[in-house]
Amino acid sequence: MKVLLVFAHPEPRSLNGALRDVAVAELQRLGHEVQVSDLYAQGWKPAVDREDFPTLAPGERLLPTVASKAAFGAGELTQDVRDEIDKLLWADAVILQFPLWWFTMPAILKGWVERVFACGFAYGVGEHSDKRWGNRYGEGVLAGKRAMLIVTTGGWEQHYGPRGINGPIDDLLFPIHHGILFYPGCEVLPPYVLYQAGRLDSAGFEAAAERLRERMRTLAETPPIPYRRQNGGDYLIPTMELRPELGVPGAEGFAVHLSEGAGPTA
């Protein structure tokens, strides 16, 4: 298997850096090919701006979606973006690794998504009609690839439980799982989450490392989160609302996009 690990932490000697090394070593021990995109080490530019579209005429308004689609179609995306797209197309599995900062991924990783998931590549593709609404949510350029998150957080596991003050971890990660990874077609695996990262001692680290090794060993077999496919008949087109007869009566929110019977993933 070919695995791309996108790493977003500014300190290579951090806990995240150690976990990255554990994951890469285990994948390589198993015979997988691994590429790492270390965003801070690469000096990744996170902001979408005019520099991303060098052929845009001076004085022309920057409409990011239009410019992105035109640049992708013409093969004129900047080299750093093209390199990351090539890695995504190469990979059979994609791992995003980051500390949970202010309830989401670090800005540099969000910027990687915004620049690399170009219009015409990861979104804005496919037929839009009364039968289909584009190639997305289970379909798209990344269909057939596996994806998962490696996440650390300072809070207790209970803080992110069903009644925890921070909100359920599945809800916090839903925009990434469903809106970034499942959207262009990935099969999204349950995340690896390490809680109370700042309080880990050596024994705790070894237990966490072994749990991560096991996730790497089962990367190809772990059942994905059972999200409903957009064009599979569960949604009304074009409103893209779940059909009223599906799901638990009265249910709403993120959980309705899981097939019946699916439970928490983290």
C-alpha positions, 0 to 999 in steps of 0.5 A: 500500500502507498501511504501519504501522511500529511503532518501539521505540527511546528515542532519535530521533537513534539509528541506528534513528531514522535507519533509520526515516527512510530506510524511511519516506522510501522508502515515501512516495517509492514512493507508499505511505501510512505511519503510524508508532507511535513507542512511546517518543514516545507514552509507551506503557504496556507493562504489562497491568494493571487500568488496561486494564480500567476496567469491571472491578468493584472487588475482582474478580480480574484474569484477563487473558485473560478481561478482554481478551476481554470488553473487546474484545467490548464495545468497552471497551478503552482508547483507546490500545489501540483506536487501535493496533488501528485502525492494524493493521486499516488497514495492508496491511503491518506493520513492527516496528523495534527494537534486539535487546536481551537476545536479543529486542525491547525491553520497550515493544514486547513490551508493545505486543503484549501489550496490542494483540493482545487476546483475541478480536482476535488470539487466542482466535478460531475453531472448536476441533474435531477438524478445526481448532484456532482461527484461528491460524498462517496464519489470523486477523484479520491474514491477508492482511497482510505483516509484517517486522522491521527489527532492529539488533544490536551483535554480529557477523553470525558471532555469530548464524550457524549455529554462532555463540555467540549462536545463529542469528538465525532461531532468536532471531527465531522467537518474533516471526516465528512466534509473534507475526506468523504466529500471527494470520495475517500473511505474514512476510517475511525480516527486515532485520538490521543487525549491528555497529550500534555500529561503523557509519561513514558509508560503512557507513551508506549501504550499510545504508540502500540495502539497507533502501531495496531491502527497502522497494522489494520489500515487496510482492513478497518471498516470505514465510517458508514456515511451515506453516499450522496447519489445512492438514493438516500437524499432528495435531489436537488435539496440534498436533504435526507429522505424523511423515511430514513433515520431515527424519527425526529433525529437531526444533525451529523448523526443522520448521515450515518447508516442506521445502527452506526455508533460512535467512531472514536 
